[in-house]
Amino acid sequence: MSMPTLKNDLAIMVLFTAAVLSAPLWLAPIGADYPDLLQKFAIYGIFAVGFNILFGLTGYLSFGHAAFLGVGSYTAVWSFKLLSMNVLPAVALSVLMAGVFAYLIGFISLRRSGIYFSILTLAFAQMCYNLAYSVLTPITNGETGLQLANDDARVIDTLFGISYDGLPSTTLFGLEMTGYPGFYFCAVLLILGFFLSLRIFHSPFGMKLRAIKSNQTRMVYTGYNTKPYLLTAFVISGMYAGLAGALLAVTDPLAGAERMQWTASGEVVLMTILGGAGTLIGPLLGVGIIKYFENIFSAMNVQQLTEMFAFLPDWLGKIAVTLTNPFVGEGWHLTLGLLFMLIVIFLPGGVMEGMRRIAAIPRKLKQRAVPKPTPATEEK
């Protein structure tokens, strides 16, 4: 890696780290500074960053990444039940287990490409969902979900003489992973995950993945066996999903089969496309938009809208409330759907494409302001 690239990566990481760690401050004006939502931003950010390594770099669209999210959650809860309430063993085991599942599913699914690959991953995810929901109930506790109990073994905690009164909370060496401590733990892992993604994007491995997306057939003709690269990207992406699943269990020690449903896989696809697939920041922007809509817009009601439009005359305020009410509360999906439709139609590259176009406006205006040389001027 060249020195300019290293300097650029360092600058990106400094800015990204500062933005993530200061999120409670700059998200406060829009009401998104409470810990639960911040945790969701960080957790699903990890999920989307990992998914982008597969879809954004190789063009292989997986509809089954929710399977690894669920595997990570179940593994973490079992770690809390059997080993310790410390989050580090749970996170490590979840990432490892998700990687194993990703290798097995990817080894079979990557025998096909295009829509056939997508259908295979969707089929595997639905198989995992049904297994967790009804077949493997001794392991997953079926539709009730896997939860903590007072009589759990917790071998490591018992070995060190750690006892709990009632249901325990997840901890990091005694620090409870609730509220802002839970967010900052997730935020640190998001920063590390983003750093790994940045290095992959700017590495020879990342260039090979882009070449596969550009023209896989030509890669094969030049002597490259593309399957190991694709499988590696699939496993790394699955491990990111497993980490996100583990963090969901860290912040709320519960694992259910619903985390493996196809809707969860579809959500990360929407996040990535909405923000900009193949870009570093795009998937995170998609996460922010969708989770903000899900948690803020869905909670709005007529009273809040009335207060929002109180500065208008009464008759105009009533019209504004009537027009906007279908798009908030239970209708927030309608707003998201319209936004997604507009993005796909006018900005195929997602929000990041829109930001690039806006950033290019001053340069275009400057170019237009410079007078073009006339033939007479050229002769002189």
PyMOL commands that set and color helices and strands:
alter all, ss='L'
color gray80, all
select helices_A, chain A and resi 3-21+23-26+28-30+35-58+66-82+87-109+114-135+137-140+142-144+155-159+179-201+204-221+226-251+257-260+262-275+282-295+297-299+302-308+314-327+329-346+351-369+375-379
alter helices_A, ss='H'
color red, helices_A
select strands_A, chain A and resi 146-147+171-172+175-176+254-255
alter strands_A, ss='S'
color yellow, strands_A
deselect
rebuild
show_as cartoon
